Amino acid sequence: KGIFEKNGGSIPLPVMKNAKTVDPRDKKSLPVLQLETAMGAAISCFEGATAIVIPRERFAPVKTTNDLLALRSDAYQLTKDFRIVLNPARKGVPP
């Protein structure tokens, strides 16, 4: 709680700059900077915090619209305990 009070309700995390273009498929399109914060860096702000390793089969990364569409497709199933798992018919191969 103290770190939030000290920093006006936020956590002071390092910002990463990524040079990109407005249209990533067109290198001649307008250059821009994408600013990102690694949420994993927040662990350093909390005394005694530790990280745990989550096996790859426990999550499906969503970085693009196509990733989200795949996750919402029949390639994945929602279990009774509300986990999203790869459809067994895919034999372990994600879309």
C-alpha positions as CSV (number, residue, x, y, z in Angstrom):
1,K,0.0,0.0,0.0
2,G,2.9,2.3,0.8
3,I,4.3,2.3,-2.7
4,F,1.0,3.4,-4.1
5,E,0.6,6.2,-1.6
6,K,4.2,7.4,-2.2
7,N,3.7,7.5,-6.0
8,G,0.2,8.9,-6.4
9,G,-1.6,5.6,-6.8
10,S,0.8,4.1,-9.3
11,I,3.9,1.9,-9.4
12,P,7.0,3.5,-10.9
13,L,8.0,1.0,-13.6
14,P,10.7,1.5,-16.3
15,V,9.4,2.3,-19.7
16,M,10.7,0.6,-22.8
17,K,10.7,2.4,-26.2
18,N,10.2,0.4,-29.3
19,A,10.7,2.1,-32.7
20,K,7.9,1.0,-35.1
21,T,5.9,2.3,-38.0
22,V,2.2,3.1,-38.1
23,D,1.8,0.2,-40.6
24,P,4.3,-2.5,-39.6
25,R,3.9,-4.0,-43.1
26,D,5.1,-0.8,-44.7
27,K,8.5,0.3,-43.6
28,K,7.9,3.7,-45.3
29,S,4.9,4.5,-43.2
30,L,5.1,7.1,-40.4
31,P,7.7,6.2,-37.7
32,V,6.3,6.1,-34.2
33,L,7.5,5.1,-30.7
34,Q,5.6,2.4,-28.9
35,L,6.0,2.7,-25.1
36,E,5.7,-0.4,-23.0
37,T,6.1,-1.4,-19.4
38,A,7.1,-4.9,-18.4
39,M,4.7,-5.9,-15.7
40,G,7.2,-8.4,-14.5
41,A,9.3,-5.4,-13.4
42,A,6.7,-4.7,-10.7
43,I,7.9,-7.6,-8.6
44,S,11.0,-5.5,-7.7
45,C,8.6,-2.9,-6.0
46,F,7.3,-5.3,-3.4
47,E,9.6,-6.5,-0.6
48,G,9.7,-10.3,-0.3
49,A,7.9,-10.9,-3.6
50,T,9.0,-13.9,-5.7
51,A,8.3,-15.2,-9.2
52,I,6.9,-18.6,-10.1
53,V,7.3,-20.4,-13.4
54,I,4.0,-21.2,-15.2
55,P,4.3,-24.1,-17.7
56,R,3.6,-23.1,-21.3
57,E,0.5,-25.3,-21.5
58,R,-1.1,-23.2,-18.8
59,F,-1.6,-20.1,-21.0
60,A,-2.0,-19.0,-24.6
61,P,-0.3,-15.7,-25.4
62,V,-2.5,-13.1,-27.1
63,K,-0.3,-10.5,-28.8
64,T,-2.2,-10.1,-32.1
65,T,-5.9,-10.1,-33.2
66,N,-5.2,-13.4,-34.9
67,D,-4.1,-14.8,-31.5
68,L,-7.4,-13.6,-29.9
69,L,-9.4,-15.1,-32.7
70,A,-7.7,-18.4,-32.4
71,L,-8.3,-18.4,-28.6
72,R,-12.0,-17.7,-29.2
73,S,-12.3,-20.4,-31.9
74,D,-13.0,-24.1,-31.5
75,A,-9.3,-24.7,-31.3
76,Y,-9.6,-24.1,-27.6
77,Q,-12.2,-25.3,-25.1
78,L,-13.5,-23.9,-21.8
79,T,-13.4,-26.6,-19.1
80,K,-15.9,-27.0,-16.3
81,D,-13.5,-25.3,-13.9
82,F,-13.2,-22.3,-16.3
83,R,-9.8,-23.1,-17.7
84,I,-9.1,-22.5,-21.4
85,V,-7.3,-25.5,-22.9
86,L,-6.3,-26.6,-26.4
87,N,-8.9,-28.8,-28.0
88,P,-7.6,-32.4,-27.8
89,A,-8.4,-32.9,-31.5
90,R,-5.5,-30.5,-32.2
91,K,-3.1,-33.1,-30.8
92,G,-1.1,-30.5,-28.9
93,V,-0.6,-28.2,-31.9
94,P,-1.9,-24.7,-31.3
95,P,-3.3,-22.7,-34.3
